Structure formats: C-alpha cells, structure tokens
Amino acid sequence: MNTQAAMLAALFEKSLNLGPEWKVVDAEFREVAGGKDELHVFVERATGSAMFCTACGGMHGVYDTREREWRHLDIWQYRTIVHCKVPRVGCPIHGVVTVRVPWEADDAKHFTALFAAQVVVMALSGLTVSAIGELLGETDTRLWRAIRACVARACAHADYSDVRAVGVDETAKKRGHDYLSAFVDLDARRVVSVQEGRDAGTVAGFADDLAAHGGDAEAVEAVTCDLSPSFASGIAVHMPQAARIADRFHVIQLFTKAVDKVRAAEARESEGKRDLLKRTRWLWLKNEANLKASQLSRKRELAKENLKTGRACAMKEAMQRIYECTSRAEAAEALDALTSWMAHSNLAPMKPVAKTIAKNREEILAYFDFRRTNSILEGLNSVIQSVKRAARGYRNFENFKAM
C-alpha cells in the first residue's frame, strides 16, 4: 500500500470495528463515468484458517469465500464501498454457513452498521425516505430494510410487564384510506403497539404485542379511547378488567363541531344574522383563554344578542366545566342536567350530541374514577402526520409502522 492507502487503512480498521480477525489490505479511488470518484476499501481475514459458525458458535474450517460489498459512510464526500471475500465455514451440524462480519448492519446486508445508523438518524430528522434515497444514492427498498431492522432491535428488548393504563387512537394512513391505531402506555408515555385497522381485531393485535414483551392485556385497568364503537368489543374481550374511558378531547370535539354547525345554520337565517356572525367562527370554537382581548370583547358583545350560536357555545363550555368537577357524583349531576338541556333545546345539531352523551354516560363519568386522558396521543398524532409525509410512497404497512 502507498502512504495514502495506509492512512486510509488505519482509519477504516477503527471505524469498521474490525478487531484482530480482520484487516484492511488496500484502499483506492475509482473514477465513475458521469459522476464523482468513489473510494473503495478492501478487507481480508487477518488470522487463522478456521472461523466460528454463526449458527452454533463452533470453530470450523473455511469452506470457500464469496465476494461481497457494503455501502459505508462517505469519506471526504466520496461514496465509499467496502469489499471483502467473506468466508463460509463447513459446519457438520448446520452445513455451509456464511461468517458474520463485524461491520455489517443487522438485516441490511448491503450497508455497514454506521451507514445504516446514518439512514435512521436522517429518517428521525423528518426527511422523507425518497429524499434520503436521493441524497445518498440508494434505493428506498434498501433504506426501508435498514429502518425496520433498527426498530426491530429496539422493540425486541422492550418490557411491557407494568402496563396498566392504555390510550388508543386511530388515524388514516392516507386521506379516505385505511386506518392504523396507536396504543400508548399512559404512565410511561411510550408507544407500545401500532396496528392496522380500528376494530376488535386491532385490539387483539395489541394484546399479542403486549404478551410478546412480558405484558398482560388482562392486567390493564383503564383504556382511554374515542366514543366510536370500533374498539369496544375488542376491549371487552381482551382487556376484561379495564374500565373504558371516553377521552375528554373527543367528547369536547363533538360539542365543537356541533357549535360550528349551529353558527353556520344561524348565519343563513337572515342578512342581519349573517352580518353579526361574519368572521366569528373562532370566537366560538376556541377556548376563551386562547382568545385575544379584542376577540373576547367581541364575544361578550355578541352574547347580548341572544344568538343560538351563543347558547350552543354555552353548552360546550358547560361540558368543559364538568371536567373540573371534583367527584364523580358532582359530575354525574351536571352531565345529566346538560344532556337534558341539549335534548330539549331548539338547536338541532346539539340533539345528536345529547344522545351520544347519554349513550356513553358511564364511559364519560369513568374519567372521574381514573383522571386519564389521551393528551399524549394528541402530540403523537402530530408526529404521525409528520410520519405520513416522511413515508410518502411507502409500499406496505410495516414501513409505516416502523416510522
């Protein structure tokens, strides 16, 4: 080797974690037609004629070698390729077995471990997988393999034996398309399972994931979810000891949507109503604590007009105050009064809300027994939206799940 190659060899022997069994024997720059030169590094066995079988650990003679190459981290902005004639040993138990080389990434056979780590870091930064592929000059198939392998290693050592409170929420993978459901440990604030769909089978998949990591779905004491019946039967079967809690955010969301329907309908009643309600949508939908002083003043003035929208908004705010009750009994009394008020009002959009509240009364009141919400999932959903952008063009659910 010349001086430059020797310097590169010393660098790579450390960066590739070679150990005493391997050595860098050469390094050279190669011209690439129509592109930038590449750096090619050549590794060989350093010692002995026998090697370990990766299946059983037995020491056996080398059967033959196979020429292989791996993409490594770019050096001085040169695309870097590692070459090695990898030995295969003749094991009397397992037959001909390829020796595992120390620089290779798990389940990403075309990458070194350091290059695979770079791919994962870039994915975590929010770059789309297609963008990573363009930057690194690699196919998305190879990149996804590296990402999935990293996630699998992290999940393999997870311990879910202490999971007692679970939050579950679903989101569409694409607008109008299939759904995925995320299950979160509300105490540890971590995602424990991501499942395709939003039904009883989805809950069964979560229970299997939990069991695979030392957990027990039957030991779960509380589950927070939305008001839809999607998960109800699965929770009853697989988490029979768990109280189902109607998530506070989804309950308030019912009211918010109904208030907006009342506002839109009232604005169509007359020109005067339309003028009064023009550009007031967020006055009614936002919490007063989030309104500017000018907006709050405007809302106070509109309250004097005896608007239907104002009454609908008062119902929403009454529901929000119920969550401030200090006991289940106090909350139950206030909830029943609110349900009656909505059911007997002349506000058509509020009547279905009253029916939904009455139907899910026990699940809503269960909040006051456990004080659990899906607030962590609100933040998670924003992450999922970022994942949707990062996983554009994903080919299967496993890729999305890994992200």
N, C-alpha and C positions, 0 to 999 in steps of 0.2 A: 504493500500500500504506500502511496505517496503521503506527504505530510498532511495535506488537506483531508485525505481519506482516513488517516489515522486519527485526526482530531474528531472527525465525524463518528468514527467507530467508538471512541471513548464516550462521546455524548450519548450515542444510542444504547450502549451497553448499560448505562444508568437509566435512561428514560424508558427503556423497554423492560426493565426489571428482569434481566436475563439470568442472573445467578451464575454459578460455576459451570453448569452443564452446557451453556451456550456462549457463543462469541460472534462478534461482528467481524467478518473477514474482508469486506470491501464496501465502498460507497462511491457512487458516481452520478454525475449529472448527465441526463439524456435529453437530446433535442426531441421535441414533439412537433410534428408537422402542423402548422397553423395555430400553434399555441405556445405557452410558456414552457421552458425546460422543466423536467421532473428530476427529483432526487430519488435514486434507488439504492436501498441498503440491503446487504446480503448477510444472512445469519446462518451459522452452521453449528452442529454439535461440537462441543469442546472436549468432552471426555468420554472414554469407555465405549464398549461395543454392545452393552446391554442397557435396557431402559425399562421404566416402570409401565405396566399395563394400567391404563386409566380406569379400567373396569374393576379390577381386583387389587391393584397395587403390587402385584407380583413382578419380580425382576426377570426379564426375558431378553433373548437376543433379538436384534433388529432383523425384521423380515425383508423390508425394502424401504424406499423413500418415495414421497410424492412431492413434486414441485408445487408450492402454494405462494400466494402473495396477499398482503393486507394493506389497506389504506391506513396511514399514520397521520398524526398531526403535521400540518405544513411546517416546514423548517425554512426560515428566511423567505416565507411566502411561496416556496416551491412545493408543489404537490409531491408528497413523499410516500413511497411504496416500499414495504418490507418484503423481502424474498427469503424463502427457506425451503430446503429439501427436507420435509418433515418425515421422520422415521415412522414406520409401522412395526409393531412388535408381534411376534408369533406366540400367542398365549395358548397353552394347551386347554384352557377352560373356555375362553371367550373367542378363540380364533385370532384372526389378524385384526389388530386394534391400532388406530392412529394415536400417536402420542400427543398429549395436550401440551401446547407451547405456552409459556407464561405470559406472553404479551397479547394473546388473543382475547377478544371480548366474548363474554358469555352469550351464546345463541346469536351472535352477529359475526359469523365466520369470516367475513370479508374485511373486518375492522380490527384494529388494535383496541385494547381497553381504553387507552387515553383518547383515541379518536371517538369512540362510542360515547365516552363521558362528555366530550365537547358537543356532540349532537344533542344529548339530553339537556345540557345547560342552555343551548340555543333554543330548544323547544320550550323550556321553562321561561325564557325571556319573552315569549309571546310571538315569536316568528312562526309563520306557517311552515308546515313541513315541506311544501313545494318551494318556499323561499329558501329554506335551509338547503334543499337539494340544488337549487341554482347557485347558491353561494359556494357550496362545497364540491359541486360537480358530481353528485351522487344521485342514484335513483331513489324515489320515495319508498319503494319496496324494501330496500336495504336499511333506510333510515328508520322506518316503522319497526323493523325487526330489532334494531338496537334499542329503541324507546321501550318497546314491550318487554324486552329482556330485563332492562333496568327496573321497571315497575314490578315485574315478577319477583326479582330478587328482594326488593324492599318489602313486598307483601308477604313473602314466604316466612319472614320472621315476626310478623305481627301477632300480638297476643290480644284476643278479644274476650278473655275469660271474665273480665269485670264489667262488660257492657250491660247496663241496667235501664238506660233511658235512650230511646232512639227517635230521631227525627227523620221523616221521609217526605220527599217531594219529587215531582216529575217535571221534565221539560222536554219539549220537542227537539229531536236531533236537527230537524230542518223544519221550516215553516210548513205546517199542514202535513207533516210526515210522522214517522214512527217516534215513539217516546222512549226515554230512558228514565230510570228512577234512581235517585241517590239516597243512601241510608247513612245517617251520621250518628256517631256516638256523641250525645249531647253533653256528657260530662267531660270527656277527653277532647271534644271539639275536633274530631277527625272523621274522615270518610272511611267507612268500614266495608261498603259494598256498593257497586254500581250494577244495575240490572236492566236488561232490555224489557220494555213494556211498562204497564201500570195496572196490574191486576193481581189476582191471588197467586198466580204462578211467579210473579215478581217477588212477592214476599217469601215464597218457598225457596227461591234462589238465594235470597238474603240469609235465610235460616241455614242453608247449606254452607254458605261462605262463613257464617259465624262459627258453625260447628268445626269447619276445617281449620280454624285458628283458636281452638280451645274454648269457644263461647257456647252458649246455650240459649236459643231463642225463647225457650220456656221460662228462663230466668229473667227475661225483660219485664220490667214493672210498668213502664209507661211508653207510649208511642204518640208522637205528635204528627198530625197529617192534615190535609185539607178536608173539606166537607163532602167530597165526592165519595160514592160507594166503592170506588175502584179497589182500594186496599182492604176494606172492612172484612170480607170473608177470609182473606189470607191471614190477617192479623188474628182473627178468632181461632183459626186452626193452628197456626204455627207459633203464636205468642198468646196462648190462652190466659196467662196470668196478667197480661198487660192491660192497663186502662188506656182506652183510645181518647186522645185529647184533640179537640178541634183547634187547629192552630189559630192563634189570635190574628195574625196578619191576614189569613184568608177570610176570617169572619168579617173583619173591618173592610176588606176588599169588596165583599158582597154589598155592603152599605154604600161604599164609594161609587160603585158602578150604578147602583140604583139612584143615588142622588144626581148623577150626571144625566140619567135618563129623564128624571123629573125636570131638571133645568132645561134640557133640550125641548121637551114637550111643552113646557110653560112658555118658552120663548116663541113658540109657533102660535100661541093663542091669540095674540094681538100685536099690533105695531108698538104699542106702549110697553108691553111686557118684553118685547124683543129689544127695545132700546134700554130698558132697565138692566137686562141680563147680558147685554153685549159685553164681551171681553171680561166676564166674571167667572169663567169656568174654574180657574184655580183658586178663587176665593172660597169656593165651596168644597173643593176636593183636598186642598192642603190642610194640615193641622194649623190651628191659629198660631202656635208657637213658631211656625215656619213662614208666616206672612210678614211682609214689610209693614211698617207703621201706616203707610198710605193705604195699603190693601186692607188692613184691619179696620181702619176708619171707614173705608168704603163699605165693608161688610156690615158694620154697625149701622150705617145709614140705610142699607137695603133691608135690614131687619125690621125697620119701621113700616115697610111696605106690605107686610103680611103675605109674603110670597110663598107659594107651595114649595119652591126650592129651599127657602129658609126653614120650613118645617121639616123637610126631608133631611136637611143638614143637621137640624137639632136632634133627629133620631139617630143619625150616625154618631154625633157627639155624645149622646146618651149611652150608646153602646161602648164607646171609648171609656166613659166614666165608670161603667160597670166593671171594667178590668182593674179599677182602682179599689174595688171593694176589699175589705179585709177578711171576709169569711164567705164560705160557700152559701150559707143561708141568706146573707145580705145580698149576694149576687143573684141568687135564685129569685128572690122577691122583685128585684129591679128588672131582671130579664123578663119575667112573666108580665110585668107592667108594660115594658117596652113592646113586647110581642103583641099584646092586646091593643096598644095604641096604634101600631102599624096596621094590624089586621082590620081595625075599624076606621082607618083614615080614608080619605078620598084620593090618596096618592097611589095610583095603580102600580107603579114599579116597586113600591115598598111592600105590597101584599105578598108576592112570592118570597121576598126576604123573610117576612114574618113566618111563613110556612116552613122555610128551611131552618130557621132558628128553632121553631117548635119541634121539628123532627129531630134535630141534633142537640136538643137541650142538655141531655146528660153529658155528651162529649164536650160541649162548651163549658159546662159547670165543672168538669173534671180538671180544668185548668186551675181551679182554686184549691184542689187537693195536692197538686204537684208543682204548680207555678212553672210549667215548662212551656217553651215556645220554640218555633223553628227559626228564630232570629239568625242563628248561624247559617242556615240554609239560604237566607236572603243574600248574604255575602257570597255563599257558594254559587248561587245562580249567576251572579255577575262573572264569577270565574268560568262557569260553564259557557256563558256567552262568548268569552274570550277563547275558550277551547274550540267552540264551533268555528270561529274564524281561523284559529290555528290549524284545525283539522280539515280545512276545506279540501274536498276531493277524497276524503277517507273512503276506503273501499269496504270496510266491514266494521261491525260494532266493536270488535276487540281493539281496533286502533283508537276509536273514540274513547272507549273505556280506559285505555292506557293513559291518554292525555288527561 
